[in-house]
Amino acid sequence: MQHALNGVKVLDLSLNLPGLYMTWLMACMGAEVLKVENPVGGDYSRGITGDGEEESPYFAAVNRGKKSLALNLKDPSGRDILLRLLQEYDVMVEGFRPGVMSRLGLSFDQLMRVQPRLILLSISGYGQQGSMAGRAGHDINYLSLAGILGATGSGQGGLAIPSVQMADLAGGSLLGLSGVLAALYQRTHTGKGQHVDTAMFDGSLSMATLVWAGVQAGIDEPRPAGMTLNGAYPCYNLYRTKDGGWFSVGALEPKFWLAFCEALDLPELKDKQFAGQEIIDEVAAIFAGRTRDEWSEFWSGYDACCEPVLSMSEAVASPLVREREMVEPLGQGVQLACPLNMSGSPTARTMPPPALGQDTAEVLAGLGISQSEIAKMADQGVVGLS
């Protein structure tokens, strides 16, 4: 069986998580992804290593299965090489601040004149236009301005930073991928490319679509532990266990809350699903009577949406992760596998991440550039060779 994106070729100019994760997913689906990196240093994450490690685990995680072209885009010769490559590529992904591509001579209009079928994805914090387009930002900032962090935290009033970069990944990577795939589909009918403008702020705000509906209707109060799905009610909450662990209760639908009450032999709580702090405290006292593992064994026999809160290490080592084949070997340990499962198009075999400039010579030779000219450009700093 063919991979879903067989034949799709991607130029990845991104240097940060949103673009890197997205193009890794495309590589998982069979796309040929060519990283375009500065010959000096390359991708930022290459330099983030642990004690005694030569290679960055962060770089490896989101650059598996890609090729590397070390190319200085600030040099006119480097820019010209990129423009020559456009004829062979379908998608270009970049995550620079708005305006940088134009300063490099690579604006959307300039790219389209060379390759009218090109799909350009730009992932930025606040979009390509607007008063904040040029402003720097990170995941924590986008979630803050979208009103999400202001409602994330404990009932005691403390806010919390999510451990996963939601704005980067959901607002940037996944919505960017959605736009690119839709543009590729549309191109099959029109023959034309387009510019996909993905703003992580926009994506973050959009993820609150359901939440805002409840807030605007007066159903929820936008604060930590003040809304239906962040801890306002006993049926959807986190509870401390006897050993200091945590247990999650997601008995949101009436049938699950009834199953919850019946399992604990608490018929008096059946009509208290959406009660306040007094009932939350009562349920908390019950969970405090057993350890997390004891509760795990107890709830395994009931269909009430009750599950233990695992550490990351526990989750990766869990039977569920192994059953779902969500890990694959990496040296003496494992790495997280591609989450995409499609019956008619298997994911591509995992390949190691590329060395900086590993594929430079091959790519340039494919453009008809001689070995002597490649060596000359390497000496001039236009390209880098591994």
C-alpha positions, 0 to 999 in steps of 0.5 A: 500500500502507498503512503497517503502523501507519496509524491508530495515534496516539502521544503521545511524552513521552520526552526521551531516546534510548530513547523517541525512537528507538522512536517514530521507528521507529513514525513510519517505520511510519506511526504519527502521533507527537506529541511533547509538550515543555516550552514552555521548551527542549523536548526536551533534544537540541534544545540540542546543536548543533555549531559554527555549527549552528542546529539539533541533528543529534541531535534531527533524527536521532530526531525525523524525521516527528513533530509537536510540541506544546509543553505545560507538564505541571506546569501543571494546565491543561496536564495537562488538555489532555493528558488530553483528547487521550487520547481520540484516541490509542492509545499514550503513551510516557514515560521519566521516573523512576518516580513522576514521572507520578504526581506529574503526575497522570498515573499509569497508573490515572488515564490508564486511567480516561480512556482504557481502551484506552490503552497506556502504555509506561514506559522506565526504568533499573531498572523501575517497582518495586524498590529501585533504581527511583528511581535515576539511570542511563545506558547505561554503568551498566546494562551494568555492572550486567548484567555485560556491560561486565565482559566487554567489552574487550581480552585485555590486561585493559582494559575498553571502552565500546561506541560504540553505546548498547546498553542504551538501544536494544536494552534500551529502544527495541527491547524497548519497541517489542516490548511496545507492538506486542504490546499493540496486537495483544492490544487487538484481542481484548480492547479493553483497554490496558495498562502496558508496563514496560520496564527497560533493565537487564532488557533488558541482562541478557536480551541475555546469555541465550546468554552466561550459558548458556555461563558457567554451564555452565563453557564460557566465562569471563566476562572480556574475551577469555575467551569464545567470542564475544569473542576467546578463540579464533582463529576469532572474533577481531580482527587488526591489519593491516600498515597499522594497520587491523583485520580481523574473523574470524568463522569460527565454524562448522567449514565457515568455519574450514576455508575460512579455512585452505584460503584461507591454505594452512594445513592444519595449523590445521584442528584448531586452531579453538578453540586458545589464545593461541599460535594466535591469535598465529600468525594475527595474524602472518599478518594483519600481513603485508598492509594492510587493503585488501589483505586485503579484496581477498583475502577477497572471493573466499572465503566464510569470514566475514572482513571489514574493520573500517570506521570509521563514515564508511567504513561509511556511504559503503560500497557495501553501505549504498547497496545496502541504501538505508540512507542518505537525503539531508540537506542536503549530506550524508546521514542514516541511513534506517529499517532496517525493510523489509516487503514489504506495508507500505512505510515512511513518507516521511521528513519533517523534525523539527518546530520546538518547538511547531510543531503546538500551535495545530493540536492545540489547535484540534482539541480545540475551543479557540479561537484567543483561548484558545490565545493566552491559554494561550501568554501564561500559559506553559501552551503554546508556539507556534512 
